[in-house]
């Protein structure tokens, strides 16, 4: 099945998200779709999957115009989307998740789970997915959960699969396996749209690449002849520096000293299991791991958002195990949280208000109980300029900014003040190459000027490029440590440790 988008335009008030976009998706082909945050990729795919209606243009399937009045119409036409954030019920089995909403029935309209399992097994065999239909989803590793999402759309007879950031939470070994699945789908005649920010992956897996910028297609090409640098420049509109520049490794005093720290999850299970480590001034310590192995609980305990069950956290030689978030901030701890919208900012507040969320009570902005808003606005404008936060004004609602600019707003708020330790969780998740380049530069500047930097990221390339020392977390424990100051670290060895192999 071939799909053609012709002259697609979509407006949201005065904002033009897509402008006269022409895109062809062919059977038996992987189309790589690239673009910065806010370039219009999601809007375009939401139109194709029936979530939005285009203001202008049309969709053609095998040359015939179609109109989607909702996602159900798109699914019925054979278009399925595998979302970046899995939409699975953890306590249901694989088969139960796959059939949800389209349950097969037998006599007396009873649910026919045996038929569902047989159909899942047929899909498994045809595309090499190898997922047990009787296993509960919560017992599956992340890589297999993603396969369940693919089975869901194949179960609904999808001929076009939209894969949104499909490798974001996979280990290098799981990425290799996933690419084999993508190739088997392509070879079976499926049309695939592969959306990602990882340029090396798009060059490896795509048969053809289209680049969106400012809502328009600005470039197309053959991955066999394109380079990462060329793609990045098409995306951003300027050359992008990939190599992270940092001063020679010269660690100083110990800033953070964690010993035998244990943290429980909300259901009283052990999330962090007796971990010990240090962070010194002038160094970057990276924590690698597949998401869901205790990293979030560790960061929350370090920054005061979650209580430790046992163990000790020393910061600047002071016991802060039970200190408040404000106390830690005042001592010089900066925190870039992993979920910018839930934990990093208040979407309905302005850019200026978000810039002072943790400093509004300082003498710089407050006289007793009164906030001096003129000083807040002046500082916010300066920090927005200094940290390249692209906003119409500091009075703009923060939730209306693109993801990259929201992240830069948070980085500006945390790093504009006097700090000595930066705790950054997933600092570039979902960002384009331009925003990633900028945020990496700010983190390296903090390191080179004497701060300690602790980074947690599920992006292994990010950990490898930024870190002086690497710790690998698996099931709440550190299972391996790598010294990156003595030469390049073996990516495969780190990936194996992320999957639980002992180094």
Buried (B, 14 or more C-beta within 10 A) or exposed (E): BBBBBBEBBBBEEEEBBBBBBBBBBBBBBBBBBBBBBBBBBBBBBBBBBBBBEBBBBEBBBEEEEBEBEEBEBBBEBBBBBBEBEBEBEEEBBBBBBBBBEEBBEEEEEEEBBEBBBEBBBEBBEEBEBEBBBEBBBEEBBBBBBBBBBBBBBBBBEBBBBBBBBBBBBBBBBBBEBBBEBBBBBBEEEBBBBBBBBBBEBBBEBBBBBBBBBBBBBBBBBEBEEBEBEBBBBBBBEEEBEBEBEBEEBEBEEBBBBBBEBBBBBEEEEBBBBBBEBBBBBBBBBBBBBBBEBBBBBBBBBBBBBBEBBEBBBBBBEEEBBEBEEEBBBBBBBBBBBBEBEEBBBEBEBBBBBBBBEBBBEEEEBBEEEEBBBEBBBEBBBBBBEEBBBEBEEBEBBBBBBBBBBBBBBBBBBBBBBEBBBBBBBBBBBBBBBBBBBBBBBBBBBBBBEBBBBBBBBBBBEBBBBBBBBBBBBBEBBBBBEBEBEEEEBEEEBBBBBBBBBEE
